[in-house]
C-alpha cells in the first residue's frame, strides 16, 4: 500500500478544502456550513453517515471488506472542526473575515481526516474491521466530544470501539512535519475558576470608609500564584492564569464588587482535591483579612488526556514505517494544553498525537502559537497527516486479524 503516494496525489484537493474551511470558520457546537462542507467532501465514499442531534457533528462508518469475525475490531479516528472567536491577523489570501478564526488548526484536522476517509475507502478491501470517523464540533470549551459520546459515537459501528486516535497540529514549538507523543499523561486537565469579591463601595478618596473589593481581588490573584509555588511539587505542576478581571466604572469610585476568572491546569489525578481545597483556603483567607465576602465557583472542564502506552508504541511504529525513523519524537513531559479527546481516551484505549505545522522558514521557538490571531499552519503536513490517520486504522486492523506486515 502506497499511502503517502496516494495522499500526495490528492494534495491540491486537500489544500483547497482546507482553505475553504479556513475562510468560513464557525464557533461552538453549531457549525452548519462546516458540516455541509464535510458532508460534501465525503459524498460518494462507501460510508454510513449520521449527523448529531445536539450538535452539527458528522459520524461516518467504513465497513472493511475483509471482515470475517462476527464482531470485528473497530478503530475510531477523530478530528475537531470548530474555530475560535478570534479576529484573524495573518494577512493570508484565504483569511477569515467574520470575527472568528481557525487559530488552533482544526481546519487541518478536519481536512486530514477527510483525506484519510478517501485513502481508507481506496484500501477498503484490506480492512479486516470497521473504522469510525468522528468529525467533532465544540472542542474549544463546549464539550463537543462529551456530547458525541452521549449520542453514541463510540458505538457507531454497532459495538464499542477498540482503539482511538486523535491528532493535533502546532504552529510553533514542534518542527514542521515532526509527529510527537508520549505514554501516560499527554495533556493537562483543565478547570475553570470564577470568583466574585463582595465589598462595600465608596469614594475613592476615603477607602477607609469602604470595603474595597478591588484590592482584595488583586491580593487574591497574587496569593494564588504564591500558593502554587509553595503547595505543589514542581515535578507535578499546577498552572493558574487569570485571564479576566472586572471591577468598577470610574477611577474615583470604589465599587461594591470585583470579579475575576482563571483557567487552572493540573497534570495528575492526585492534585485535584488538594487544588480545590488550597484555592478555597487562600481566597477565603484573603477575604477575611480584608473584611469582604467571596463567592467561588471552581469547576472541572476537561479531564487529563492519558495515552495508553501500548497505543503510543504502536503509533510510533506506524509513523516511522510510513514516513521514516526521523519523523517521530517522544516527548519527555506533557503539554499544558487540554483536550476533550480525553473523554474518548477515558473510554477507549488510544493515543493523542501532536504534529508540528509551523510555516516554512519560521522558527518553531518564536512562531506565533496556537490561538494567536497571527497563528499560521503549514499545508505541507496535510498529506502526511492523512496518510498517518489511514495507516493507524489499516495497521491496527491488520494486527487484530493477524495480517500485519
C-alpha positions as CSV (number, residue, x, y, z in Angstrom):
1,X,0.0,0.0,0.0
2,X,1.5,3.3,-1.0
3,X,-0.5,5.6,1.3
4,X,1.9,8.5,1.1
5,X,1.9,8.5,-2.7
6,X,-1.9,8.2,-2.8
7,X,-2.2,11.0,-0.3
8,X,0.2,13.3,-2.2
9,X,-2.0,12.7,-5.3
10,X,-4.9,14.4,-3.6
11,X,-2.8,17.3,-2.2
12,X,-4.4,20.1,-4.3
13,X,-7.9,18.9,-3.3
14,X,-7.0,18.8,0.3
15,X,-5.4,22.3,0.2
16,X,-8.4,23.7,-1.5
17,X,-10.7,22.2,1.1
18,X,-8.6,23.4,4.0
19,X,-8.7,26.9,2.6
20,X,-12.5,26.9,2.2
21,X,-12.9,25.7,5.8
22,X,-10.4,28.3,7.0
23,X,-12.2,31.1,5.1
24,X,-15.5,30.3,6.8
25,X,-14.8,29.4,10.4
26,X,-17.6,28.7,12.9
27,X,-17.5,28.6,16.7
28,X,-19.1,26.2,19.2
29,X,-21.3,23.2,18.6
30,X,-23.4,24.7,15.8
31,X,-21.3,24.6,12.7
32,X,-23.8,24.3,9.8
33,X,-21.6,25.5,7.0
34,X,-18.7,23.4,8.2
35,X,-20.9,20.3,8.5
36,X,-22.1,20.9,4.9
37,X,-18.6,21.1,3.6
38,X,-17.6,17.9,5.4
39,X,-20.7,16.0,4.1
40,X,-20.0,17.3,0.6
41,X,-16.3,16.2,0.8
42,X,-17.4,12.7,1.9
43,X,-20.1,12.3,-0.7
44,X,-19.6,9.2,-2.9
45,X,-17.5,7.3,-0.5
46,X,-18.8,3.9,0.8
47,X,-19.6,5.3,4.3
48,X,-22.6,5.0,6.7
49,X,-23.1,8.6,7.7
50,X,-25.1,10.1,10.6
51,X,-25.3,13.6,11.9
52,X,-25.7,14.7,15.5
53,X,-28.9,16.0,17.1
54,X,-27.4,18.2,19.8
55,X,-24.5,19.3,17.6
56,X,-23.7,19.5,13.9
57,X,-21.4,16.5,14.3
58,X,-20.7,14.0,11.5
59,X,-20.0,10.4,12.2
60,X,-19.0,8.1,9.3
61,X,-18.6,4.3,9.5
62,X,-16.5,2.5,6.9
63,X,-17.0,-1.3,6.9
64,X,-13.9,-3.2,5.9
65,X,-14.4,-5.7,3.0
66,X,-12.0,-8.2,4.7
67,X,-14.2,-8.6,7.8
68,X,-14.5,-12.2,9.0
69,X,-15.2,-12.0,12.7
70,X,-18.8,-11.7,13.8
71,X,-17.8,-8.7,15.9
72,X,-14.8,-7.2,14.1
73,X,-12.3,-4.8,15.6
74,X,-13.3,-1.2,15.4
75,X,-10.9,1.8,15.2
76,X,-12.0,5.4,15.8
77,X,-10.3,8.4,14.2
78,X,-11.2,11.8,15.4
79,X,-10.9,15.4,14.1
80,X,-12.4,18.5,15.6
81,X,-14.0,21.2,13.4
82,X,-14.7,24.3,15.4
83,X,-12.9,27.6,15.4
84,X,-12.2,30.4,18.0
85,X,-13.8,33.8,18.5
86,X,-10.5,35.5,17.3
87,X,-10.1,38.2,14.7
88,X,-7.6,36.9,12.2
89,X,-4.5,38.9,11.6
90,X,-2.4,36.6,9.4
91,X,-2.9,38.5,6.1
92,X,-3.4,35.2,4.2
93,X,-5.3,35.4,1.0
94,X,-7.9,33.0,2.4
95,X,-8.0,34.6,5.9
96,X,-11.4,34.7,7.7
97,X,-13.2,38.0,7.9
98,X,-16.2,37.1,10.1
99,X,-14.6,37.7,13.5
100,X,-13.7,34.0,14.0
101,X,-10.6,32.1,13.1
102,X,-9.2,28.6,12.9
103,X,-6.4,29.7,15.2
104,X,-5.9,26.2,16.6
105,X,-5.6,24.4,13.3
106,X,-8.9,22.4,13.4
107,X,-9.4,23.1,9.7
108,X,-6.3,21.0,9.1
109,X,-7.5,18.2,11.3
110,X,-10.8,18.0,9.5
111,X,-9.1,18.1,6.1
112,X,-6.6,15.4,7.0
113,X,-9.4,13.1,8.3
114,X,-11.3,13.6,5.1
115,X,-8.1,12.6,3.2
116,X,-7.9,9.6,5.4
117,X,-11.5,8.7,4.6
118,X,-10.7,8.7,0.9
119,X,-7.5,6.6,1.4
120,X,-9.3,4.1,3.6
121,X,-12.1,3.8,1.0
122,X,-9.5,3.1,-1.6
123,X,-8.0,0.3,0.5
124,X,-11.3,-1.0,1.9
125,X,-10.5,-4.5,0.6
126,X,-7.6,-4.7,3.1
127,X,-9.7,-3.7,6.2
128,X,-10.5,-6.6,8.5
129,X,-12.7,-4.5,10.6
130,X,-14.6,-1.2,10.8
131,X,-13.4,2.4,11.0
132,X,-15.4,5.2,12.7
133,X,-14.6,8.7,11.5
134,X,-15.6,11.3,14.2
135,X,-15.9,14.8,13.0
136,X,-16.5,16.8,16.2
137,X,-17.7,20.3,16.8
138,X,-17.2,22.2,20.1
139,X,-13.8,21.2,21.2
140,X,-12.9,24.7,22.3
141,X,-14.6,24.6,25.7
142,X,-18.0,23.3,24.5
143,X,-17.6,19.6,25.4
144,X,-18.3,18.5,21.9
145,X,-16.7,15.1,22.5
146,X,-18.9,14.5,25.5
147,X,-22.0,15.4,23.5
148,X,-21.0,13.0,20.7
149,X,-20.2,10.2,23.2
150,X,-23.7,10.7,24.8
151,X,-25.2,10.3,21.3
152,X,-23.3,7.1,20.8
153,X,-20.2,7.8,18.6
154,X,-18.1,5.2,20.4
155,X,-20.6,2.5,19.4
156,X,-21.4,3.9,16.0
157,X,-20.1,0.7,14.3
158,X,-22.5,-1.5,16.3
159,X,-20.1,-2.2,19.2
160,X,-17.7,-0.2,21.3
161,X,-14.6,1.0,19.5
162,X,-11.5,-0.9,20.5
163,X,-8.9,1.7,19.6
164,X,-9.0,5.5,19.2
165,X,-6.6,8.0,17.7
166,X,-6.6,11.8,17.6
167,X,-4.2,14.3,16.1
168,X,-3.4,18.0,16.7
169,X,-1.2,20.4,14.8
170,X,1.0,23.0,16.4
171,X,2.0,26.3,14.8
172,X,5.1,26.6,17.0
173,X,7.3,24.6,19.4
174,X,7.4,21.5,17.3
175,X,9.4,21.4,14.0
176,X,7.2,21.2,10.9
177,X,6.4,17.6,9.9
178,X,7.5,16.0,13.2
179,X,5.0,13.8,15.0
180,X,5.2,13.8,18.8
181,X,3.5,11.9,21.6
182,X,4.2,10.2,24.9
183,X,2.8,7.4,27.0
184,X,0.7,8.3,30.1
185,X,-0.5,11.9,30.7
186,X,-0.1,13.8,27.4
187,X,-2.1,17.0,28.2
188,X,-3.3,18.6,31.4
189,X,-6.7,18.5,32.9
190,X,-8.4,21.9,32.9
191,X,-10.7,23.6,35.5
192,X,-12.5,27.0,35.5
193,X,-12.3,29.3,38.4
194,X,-14.9,32.2,38.7
195,X,-14.6,34.5,41.7
196,X,-16.8,37.3,42.9
197,X,-15.5,39.6,45.7
198,X,-18.2,41.5,47.5
199,X,-17.3,44.6,49.5
200,X,-18.9,47.9,50.1
201,X,-18.5,50.8,47.7
202,X,-17.5,54.3,48.5
203,X,-15.5,57.4,47.4
204,X,-12.0,56.7,46.1
205,X,-10.6,59.5,48.3
206,X,-11.8,57.7,51.5
207,X,-11.1,54.0,51.2
208,X,-11.1,53.6,55.0
209,X,-14.9,54.2,54.9
210,X,-15.5,51.4,52.3
211,X,-14.6,47.8,51.9
212,X,-12.6,47.7,48.7
213,X,-13.1,44.6,46.7
214,X,-10.5,45.6,44.1
215,X,-7.6,45.5,46.5
216,X,-8.8,42.2,47.9
217,X,-9.2,40.7,44.4
218,X,-5.7,41.9,43.5
219,X,-4.2,40.2,46.6
220,X,-6.2,37.0,45.8
221,X,-4.7,36.8,42.4
222,X,-1.1,37.2,43.6
223,X,-1.7,34.9,46.5
224,X,-2.9,32.2,44.2
225,X,0.4,32.4,42.3
226,X,2.4,32.1,45.5
227,X,0.1,29.2,46.7
228,X,1.0,27.2,43.6
229,X,4.8,27.5,44.2
230,X,4.5,26.7,47.9
231,X,1.9,23.9,48.0
232,X,2.6,21.8,44.8
233,X,5.6,19.9,43.7
234,X,7.3,21.5,40.7
235,X,7.5,18.0,39.2
236,X,3.7,17.7,39.4
237,X,2.9,21.2,38.4
238,X,-0.2,23.3,38.7
239,X,-0.9,26.4,36.5
240,X,-3.3,29.2,37.4
241,X,-3.7,32.0,34.9
242,X,-6.2,34.8,35.4
243,X,-7.5,35.9,32.0
244,X,-10.4,38.2,33.1
245,X,-10.6,40.9,35.7
246,X,-13.5,43.2,36.1
247,X,-14.2,46.0,38.6
248,X,-15.5,49.5,38.8
249,X,-16.7,52.2,36.3
250,X,-14.7,55.3,37.3
251,X,-11.3,55.8,38.8
252,X,-12.5,57.7,41.9
253,X,-15.3,55.2,42.8
254,X,-14.7,52.1,44.9
255,X,-17.2,49.5,43.5
256,X,-19.2,47.1,45.5
257,X,-17.9,44.0,43.7
258,X,-14.9,42.8,41.7
259,X,-14.7,39.6,39.7
260,X,-12.0,37.6,38.1
261,X,-11.9,34.4,36.0
262,X,-9.0,31.9,35.7
263,X,-8.0,28.8,33.9
264,X,-6.5,26.1,36.1
265,X,-4.4,23.2,34.8
266,X,-3.0,20.1,36.5
267,X,-1.1,17.0,35.4
268,X,-2.2,14.3,37.9
269,X,-5.3,13.0,39.4
270,X,-3.7,13.2,42.9
271,X,-3.6,17.0,42.8
272,X,-7.3,17.6,42.1
273,X,-8.7,17.5,45.6
274,X,-5.7,19.3,47.1
275,X,-6.1,22.0,44.5
276,X,-9.7,22.7,45.2
277,X,-9.0,22.9,49.0
278,X,-6.0,25.1,48.6
279,X,-7.8,27.6,46.3
280,X,-10.7,27.9,48.7
281,X,-8.4,28.3,51.7
282,X,-6.4,31.1,50.1
283,X,-9.4,33.0,48.8
284,X,-11.4,32.8,52.0
285,X,-8.3,33.8,54.0
286,X,-7.7,36.9,51.9
287,X,-11.4,37.8,52.1
288,X,-11.4,37.5,55.9
289,X,-8.3,39.7,56.1
290,X,-9.9,42.4,54.1
291,X,-13.4,42.2,55.7
292,X,-15.1,41.2,52.4
293,X,-17.0,38.2,51.2
294,X,-16.1,35.9,48.3
295,X,-18.1,33.6,46.1
296,X,-16.1,30.8,44.5
297,X,-17.0,28.6,41.6
298,X,-14.3,26.1,40.9
299,X,-15.4,23.5,38.3
300,X,-13.9,20.8,36.2
301,X,-13.8,21.2,32.4
302,X,-11.7,18.6,30.7
303,X,-10.0,15.5,32.3
304,X,-6.4,14.6,31.8
305,X,-5.6,13.3,28.4
306,X,-3.9,10.0,29.1
307,X,-2.3,7.9,26.4
308,X,-2.3,4.2,26.6
309,X,1.5,3.1,26.5
310,X,0.9,0.3,24.1
311,X,-1.0,2.5,21.7
312,X,1.7,5.1,21.8
313,X,4.3,2.4,20.9
314,X,2.1,1.2,18.1
315,X,1.6,4.8,16.8
316,X,5.3,5.4,16.8
317,X,5.9,2.2,14.9
318,X,3.3,3.1,12.3
319,X,4.6,6.7,11.8
320,X,8.2,5.5,11.4
321,X,7.2,2.8,8.9
322,X,5.1,5.2,6.8
323,X,7.3,8.3,6.9
324,X,10.7,7.3,8.3
325,X,12.5,7.0,11.7
326,X,13.3,10.7,12.0
327,X,9.6,11.8,11.7
328,X,8.6,10.8,15.3
329,X,9.9,12.1,18.6
330,X,8.8,11.1,22.1
331,X,8.1,14.0,24.4
332,X,9.7,13.9,27.8
333,X,6.9,15.8,29.5
334,X,3.2,16.5,28.9
335,X,1.9,19.6,27.2
336,X,0.0,22.2,29.3
337,X,-3.0,22.4,26.9
338,X,-6.2,20.5,27.5
339,X,-8.4,18.4,25.1
340,X,-11.8,16.9,25.2
341,X,-10.4,13.9,23.3
342,X,-9.5,13.0,26.9
343,X,-13.1,11.8,27.2
344,X,-12.7,9.4,24.3
345,X,-9.4,8.1,25.8
346,X,-11.1,7.7,29.1
347,X,-13.4,5.1,27.5
348,X,-11.3,3.6,24.7
349,X,-7.5,2.7,24.7
350,X,-5.8,5.0,22.3
351,X,-3.3,7.8,21.7
352,X,-3.3,11.5,21.0
353,X,-0.5,12.6,18.7
354,X,0.9,16.1,18.0
355,X,2.2,17.3,14.6
356,X,4.5,20.2,14.0
357,X,3.0,22.5,11.4
358,X,4.9,25.8,11.7
359,X,5.3,27.7,8.4
360,X,8.3,27.2,6.1
361,X,11.1,29.4,7.2
362,X,9.6,30.1,10.6
363,X,11.4,29.3,13.8
364,X,9.3,26.9,16.0
365,X,10.5,28.7,19.2
366,X,9.3,32.1,18.1
367,X,6.4,31.5,15.6
368,X,3.0,32.7,16.8
369,X,1.4,29.9,18.9
370,X,-2.0,28.2,18.6
371,X,-4.8,30.6,19.5
372,X,-2.9,33.7,18.4
373,X,-4.6,35.9,15.8
374,X,-1.3,35.6,13.8
375,X,-1.0,31.8,14.1
376,X,-0.4,30.1,10.7
377,X,-0.1,26.4,9.9
378,X,1.8,24.8,7.0
379,X,-0.4,23.0,4.5
380,X,2.6,20.8,3.6
381,X,1.6,18.5,6.6
382,X,-1.8,17.7,5.3
383,X,-1.0,14.7,3.1
384,X,1.3,13.1,5.8
385,X,-1.4,13.6,8.4
386,X,-4.0,11.9,6.2
387,X,-1.6,9.1,5.5
388,X,-0.9,8.6,9.2
389,X,-4.5,8.6,10.1
390,X,-5.2,6.0,7.5
391,X,-2.2,3.9,8.4
392,X,-3.1,3.8,12.0
393,X,-6.5,2.2,11.1
394,X,-5.2,-0.1,8.5
395,X,-2.3,-1.5,10.6
396,X,-4.4,-1.7,13.8
397,X,-7.0,-3.8,12.0
398,X,-4.2,-5.9,10.4
399,X,-2.8,-6.7,13.8
400,X,-6.3,-7.7,15.0
401,X,-6.8,-10.1,12.1
402,X,-3.2,-11.4,12.2
403,X,-2.5,-9.9,8.7
404,X,0.0,-7.3,9.8
405,X,3.1,-7.0,7.8
